[in-house]
Amino acid sequence: MISSKGGLWLPQWRRLLLIAVLLIPASLYLYESYRTAQQREASDSDNHPTVNLVVASLLKDDISWTHNITIPNLNIIRYVSDYLDAEFHPPVPKKGREALIYHTYLHDFYDDLPDITIMVHADETSWHVENILNKSMTFALSHLDLQQVLQRQYFNLRVSWEGACPDWINTTFTDQDDERKLEEPYMYEAFSENFATSDVPEILGGPCCSQFAVTREAVRRHPQSQYRQNMDWLVQTDWTDYIAGRVWEHMWPWLFKGEAVDCAIEWKAYCRMYHICFDIESRELVTSLEGERKKLLDKIDTVQELLDPQGGLAARKRVEEIDATMQVELEKALERGSSEAVRMDLLSDLYN
């Protein structure tokens, strides 16, 4: 049909039909692309465990560093010990250090736990985090193998055996002059009261400092009432905040694993859990450097430097050299650990 202007003219219904015919393939393509993207996103999410990062803090603490952690599906829950108007807080302020906060979380979130909960202090850098972990909690958590956490069910983020393993605490000791473990005389009573038992292990061992990752299944080894019992004990004890918190540093492995001693071989733990894998040669070098560094640090204090300024200066310079070498070895270890085949080869011996 020819229009009055000499052009081809189509009835309106035919024009609409033609437009629809032309648009349907494009629409189907866009829909399929969207659906594929959604499926891929859901699949990626399914491949990563859900994680709560529970931060035990004071109101003055800056925890902005936690936003730099590269963990998928990470949900940050900040507990504030000294501000009871905070969204998350323990039942009483500043009691039992991080232990009361952790047990409060475990009780209150018992029915709504993620796959993994990671418990940490508010400090991003402190002596609690080893040099091998770059002295950085951000670094440590960003390199933590969550699949290995799921397999192990409980993992202390600090690996070092120093002042911890394999038999650091003897629960039969009633007197203690060692300032490194003033909580030891209190351990028998703390253990028996928190777990309602007289069958107390004689030896307790595990890396220090109450920073760890634990799975939903490990938490639910016990009924919710266990965590209420622990909360009540921490609130009601007349022990100092220091002692009440410190005794719990040695009881987490028993709570989550039913084990009194939890001392994984250090080098294998770094490799398996953080993919920081040293071969025999680099392991010997790093061990030697760590020992030398520790001795040098004893010379770097105000009194020593006043007595021996040149010695203090030389010690500082050597520590800087050691730190630089350690950083190079860390980068090499991370490169080794990036290969699953290399990790499995280095971990071929029985993992303790």
C-alpha positions as CSV (number, residue, x, y, z in Angstrom):
1,M,0.0,0.0,0.0
2,I,1.4,3.4,-1.0
3,S,0.9,6.4,1.2
4,S,-0.2,9.8,-0.1
5,K,3.4,10.9,0.1
6,G,4.6,8.2,-2.1
7,G,6.1,6.0,0.7
8,L,5.3,2.6,1.9
9,W,2.6,2.7,4.6
10,L,1.8,-0.1,7.1
11,P,-1.2,-0.4,9.3
12,Q,-0.5,0.4,13.0
13,W,-1.0,-3.1,14.2
14,R,1.6,-4.4,11.6
15,R,4.1,-1.7,12.7
16,L,3.7,-2.8,16.3
17,L,4.1,-6.4,15.4
18,L,7.2,-5.6,13.4
19,I,8.7,-3.7,16.4
20,A,7.9,-6.5,18.7
21,V,9.5,-9.1,16.4
22,L,12.7,-6.9,16.3
23,L,12.8,-6.3,20.0
24,I,12.1,-9.8,21.3
25,P,15.5,-11.3,20.5
26,A,17.3,-8.3,22.1
27,S,15.0,-8.5,25.2
28,L,15.7,-12.2,25.5
29,Y,19.4,-11.6,25.2
30,L,19.3,-9.0,27.9
31,Y,17.2,-11.1,30.2
32,E,19.5,-14.1,29.7
33,S,22.6,-12.0,30.4
34,Y,21.0,-10.6,33.6
35,R,19.9,-14.1,34.8
36,T,23.4,-15.4,34.1
37,A,25.0,-12.6,36.1
38,Q,22.6,-13.2,39.0
39,Q,23.4,-16.9,38.9
40,R,27.1,-16.2,38.8
41,E,26.8,-13.7,41.7
42,A,24.8,-16.2,43.8
43,S,27.3,-19.0,43.0
44,D,30.2,-16.8,44.0
45,S,28.4,-16.0,47.3
46,D,27.6,-19.7,47.9
47,N,31.3,-20.5,47.4
48,H,32.3,-18.3,50.3
49,P,31.2,-18.9,53.9
50,T,29.4,-16.2,55.8
51,V,31.5,-14.5,58.4
52,N,30.9,-12.3,61.4
53,L,33.8,-10.3,62.7
54,V,33.2,-9.6,66.4
55,V,35.4,-6.8,67.7
56,A,35.8,-6.4,71.4
57,S,36.4,-2.6,71.9
58,L,36.2,0.4,74.2
59,L,34.4,3.5,73.0
60,K,37.6,5.4,72.3
61,D,39.0,2.7,70.0
62,D,39.3,3.3,66.3
63,I,38.3,0.1,64.4
64,S,38.2,1.7,60.9
65,W,41.0,-0.8,59.9
66,T,38.4,-3.6,59.9
67,H,37.0,-2.2,56.6
68,N,40.3,-3.0,54.9
69,I,39.9,-6.7,55.5
70,T,39.4,-8.6,52.2
71,I,36.9,-11.3,53.3
72,P,33.8,-11.9,51.2
73,N,30.4,-11.8,53.1
74,L,32.1,-10.1,56.1
75,N,29.7,-8.6,58.7
76,I,31.4,-6.5,61.3
77,I,29.8,-6.5,64.8
78,R,31.4,-4.1,67.2
79,Y,30.9,-4.7,70.9
80,V,31.7,-1.7,73.2
81,S,32.6,-2.7,76.8
82,D,32.4,0.7,78.4
83,Y,29.2,2.1,76.8
84,L,26.0,0.3,77.6
85,D,24.0,2.4,75.1
86,A,26.0,0.9,72.2
87,E,24.0,-1.4,70.0
88,F,26.2,-4.4,71.1
89,H,27.6,-4.5,74.6
90,P,28.2,-6.9,77.5
91,P,25.8,-7.0,80.4
92,V,28.2,-5.1,82.7
93,P,31.0,-2.7,81.7
94,K,34.7,-3.6,81.6
95,K,34.5,-7.0,83.2
96,G,36.4,-10.1,82.1
97,R,38.0,-8.2,79.2
98,E,37.2,-9.7,75.8
99,A,35.9,-13.0,77.3
100,L,32.6,-11.5,78.5
101,I,32.0,-9.9,75.2
102,Y,32.7,-13.1,73.3
103,H,30.3,-15.2,75.5
104,T,27.7,-12.5,75.3
105,Y,27.8,-12.7,71.5
106,L,27.8,-16.5,71.5
107,H,24.7,-16.6,73.7
108,D,22.8,-13.8,72.0
109,F,23.6,-14.9,68.4
110,Y,23.4,-18.6,69.1
111,D,20.4,-19.2,66.8
112,D,21.6,-16.8,64.1
113,L,25.3,-17.7,63.7
114,P,27.1,-17.4,60.4
115,D,29.3,-20.2,59.0
116,I,32.3,-18.7,60.8
117,T,32.7,-16.2,63.6
118,I,36.1,-14.4,64.0
119,M,36.8,-12.8,67.4
120,V,39.4,-10.1,67.7
121,H,40.5,-7.2,69.8
122,A,40.2,-3.6,68.7
123,D,43.9,-3.1,67.8
124,E,45.0,-3.6,64.2
125,T,48.7,-3.9,65.2
126,S,50.0,-5.2,68.5
127,W,52.4,-7.8,69.9
128,H,49.6,-10.3,69.7
129,V,50.2,-10.6,66.0
130,E,53.5,-12.2,65.0
131,N,56.1,-10.7,62.7
132,I,55.4,-13.5,60.3
133,L,51.9,-12.2,60.0
134,N,53.3,-8.7,59.1
135,K,52.3,-7.6,62.6
136,S,48.9,-6.8,61.1
137,M,45.5,-8.2,61.9
138,T,44.3,-6.9,58.5
139,F,47.0,-8.9,56.8
140,A,46.3,-12.0,58.9
141,L,42.6,-12.0,58.3
142,S,42.9,-11.2,54.6
143,H,45.1,-14.2,54.2
144,L,43.2,-16.6,56.4
145,D,42.0,-19.7,54.6
146,L,38.4,-19.9,55.6
147,Q,37.9,-23.4,54.0
148,Q,40.6,-24.6,56.4
149,V,38.8,-22.9,59.3
150,L,35.6,-24.8,58.3
151,Q,37.6,-28.0,58.3
152,R,39.4,-27.4,61.6
153,Q,36.4,-25.7,63.2
154,Y,38.5,-23.7,65.7
155,F,41.7,-21.9,65.0
156,N,43.6,-19.5,67.2
157,L,44.8,-16.6,65.0
158,R,48.1,-16.4,66.8
159,V,50.3,-19.4,65.9
160,S,53.5,-18.9,68.0
161,W,54.2,-21.4,70.7
162,E,56.2,-18.7,72.7
163,G,54.7,-18.5,76.2
164,A,51.9,-20.9,75.2
165,C,52.8,-24.4,74.1
166,P,52.8,-27.2,74.6
167,D,52.4,-27.3,78.4
168,W,52.2,-23.6,79.5
169,I,49.6,-24.0,82.2
170,N,49.6,-26.5,85.0
171,T,46.2,-26.4,86.8
172,T,47.6,-28.1,89.9
173,F,49.9,-25.2,90.7
174,T,48.5,-23.0,93.5
175,D,51.4,-20.5,93.8
176,Q,52.9,-18.5,90.9
177,D,55.8,-16.1,91.0
178,D,56.1,-16.1,87.2
179,E,54.7,-12.7,86.1
180,R,54.1,-14.1,82.6
181,K,51.3,-16.4,83.9
182,L,49.8,-14.9,87.0
183,E,46.5,-16.5,86.2
184,E,47.9,-20.1,86.6
185,P,46.9,-20.5,90.3
186,Y,43.3,-19.6,89.3
187,M,43.0,-22.1,86.4
188,Y,41.6,-25.1,88.3
189,E,38.8,-23.2,89.9
190,A,38.0,-21.3,86.7
191,F,37.8,-24.5,84.7
192,S,35.8,-26.5,87.2
193,E,33.2,-23.7,87.7
194,N,32.8,-22.8,84.0
195,F,32.4,-26.3,82.9
196,A,30.8,-27.6,86.1
197,T,33.2,-30.5,86.5
198,S,35.9,-31.7,88.9
199,D,37.6,-33.5,86.0
200,V,40.1,-30.7,85.2
201,P,43.0,-31.4,82.8
202,E,46.3,-31.0,84.5
203,I,47.9,-29.3,81.5
204,L,46.5,-26.6,79.3
205,G,48.3,-25.3,76.2
206,G,47.6,-23.2,73.2
207,P,48.7,-19.9,71.5
208,C,47.7,-16.9,73.6
209,C,45.6,-13.9,73.4
210,S,41.9,-14.8,72.7
211,Q,41.7,-14.0,69.0
212,F,40.3,-16.9,67.0
213,A,38.0,-18.1,64.3
214,V,35.3,-20.7,65.2
215,T,32.6,-22.4,63.2
216,R,28.8,-22.6,63.9
217,E,29.1,-26.3,64.5
218,A,31.9,-25.8,67.1
219,V,29.9,-23.2,69.0
220,R,26.9,-25.5,69.0
221,R,28.9,-28.4,70.6
222,H,27.3,-26.9,73.7
223,P,23.8,-25.8,74.4
224,Q,23.1,-22.0,74.6
225,S,22.9,-22.3,78.3
226,Q,26.7,-23.0,78.5
227,Y,27.4,-19.5,77.2
228,R,24.9,-18.0,79.7
229,Q,26.7,-19.9,82.5
230,N,30.1,-18.5,81.4
231,M,28.6,-15.0,81.2
232,D,27.2,-15.3,84.7
233,W,30.5,-16.6,86.0
234,L,32.4,-13.7,84.5
235,V,29.9,-11.1,85.8
236,Q,29.7,-12.6,89.3
237,T,33.4,-13.4,90.0
238,D,35.2,-11.1,92.4
239,W,38.5,-11.7,90.6
240,T,40.1,-8.8,88.8
241,D,39.2,-8.0,85.3
242,Y,42.7,-9.0,84.3
243,I,42.6,-12.5,85.9
244,A,39.0,-13.2,84.9
245,G,39.9,-12.5,81.3
246,R,43.2,-14.2,81.3
247,V,41.9,-17.6,82.5
248,W,39.7,-17.8,79.5
249,E,42.7,-17.5,77.1
250,H,43.5,-21.1,78.1
251,M,40.0,-22.5,77.9
252,W,38.8,-21.8,74.4
253,P,40.2,-25.0,72.9
254,W,38.4,-27.0,75.5
255,L,35.1,-25.1,74.9
256,F,35.2,-25.5,71.1
257,K,37.2,-28.7,70.6
258,G,37.1,-30.6,73.9
259,E,40.9,-30.5,73.8
260,A,43.1,-29.3,76.6
261,V,46.2,-28.7,74.4
262,D,45.8,-27.2,70.9
263,C,49.4,-26.6,69.6
264,A,49.6,-27.0,65.8
265,I,53.1,-27.1,64.5
266,E,53.9,-23.5,63.8
267,W,55.3,-23.7,60.3
268,K,52.6,-26.0,59.1
269,A,49.9,-23.8,60.7
270,Y,51.3,-20.7,58.9
271,C,51.3,-22.6,55.6
272,R,47.9,-24.3,55.9
273,M,45.9,-21.5,57.5
274,Y,47.6,-18.4,56.0
275,H,49.4,-19.8,52.9
276,I,52.7,-18.5,54.3
277,C,54.9,-21.4,53.4
278,F,58.6,-21.5,54.3
279,D,60.8,-24.3,53.0
280,I,63.5,-25.8,55.2
281,E,66.2,-23.3,54.3
282,S,64.0,-20.2,54.8
283,R,62.5,-21.6,58.0
284,E,66.0,-21.9,59.5
285,L,66.9,-18.4,58.4
286,V,63.7,-16.9,59.8
287,T,64.1,-18.7,63.1
288,S,67.6,-17.5,63.4
289,L,66.6,-13.9,62.6
290,E,63.7,-14.0,65.0
291,G,66.0,-15.1,67.8
292,E,68.6,-12.4,67.0
293,R,65.8,-9.7,66.8
294,K,64.5,-10.6,70.2
295,K,67.9,-10.2,71.8
296,L,68.5,-6.9,70.1
297,L,65.2,-5.5,71.3
298,D,66.4,-6.0,74.9
299,K,69.1,-3.5,74.1
300,I,66.7,-0.9,72.7
301,D,65.2,0.8,75.7
302,T,65.8,4.2,77.3
303,V,68.1,2.9,80.1
304,Q,70.3,0.8,77.9
305,E,70.6,3.5,75.2
306,L,71.7,6.0,77.8
307,L,74.4,3.7,79.1
308,D,75.5,2.6,75.6
309,P,74.3,5.1,72.9
310,Q,76.4,3.5,70.2
311,G,75.3,0.0,71.1
312,G,71.6,1.1,71.0
313,L,72.1,2.8,67.6
314,A,73.7,-0.3,66.2
315,A,70.9,-2.5,67.6
316,R,68.3,-0.4,66.0
317,K,70.1,-0.5,62.6
318,R,70.4,-4.3,62.8
319,V,66.7,-4.7,63.7
320,E,65.8,-2.6,60.6
321,E,68.1,-4.9,58.5
322,I,66.4,-8.0,60.0
323,D,62.9,-6.6,59.3
324,A,63.8,-5.9,55.7
325,T,65.1,-9.5,55.2
326,M,62.1,-10.9,57.0
327,Q,59.8,-9.0,54.6
328,V,61.6,-10.5,51.6
329,E,61.3,-14.0,53.1
330,L,57.6,-13.3,53.8
331,E,57.0,-12.4,50.2
332,K,58.7,-15.6,49.0
333,A,56.7,-17.6,51.5
334,L,53.5,-16.1,50.2
335,E,54.5,-16.9,46.6
336,R,55.1,-20.5,47.6
337,G,51.8,-20.6,49.4
338,S,49.9,-19.4,46.4
339,S,50.3,-22.8,44.8
340,E,48.1,-25.5,46.3
341,A,50.5,-28.2,45.0
342,V,53.5,-26.5,46.8
343,R,51.4,-26.2,50.0
344,M,50.4,-29.9,49.9
345,D,54.0,-30.9,49.3
346,L,55.2,-28.8,52.3
347,L,52.4,-30.1,54.4
348,S,52.9,-33.8,53.4
349,D,53.9,-34.7,56.9
350,L,51.2,-35.4,59.5
351,Y,49.6,-32.1,60.5
352,N,49.4,-31.8,64.3
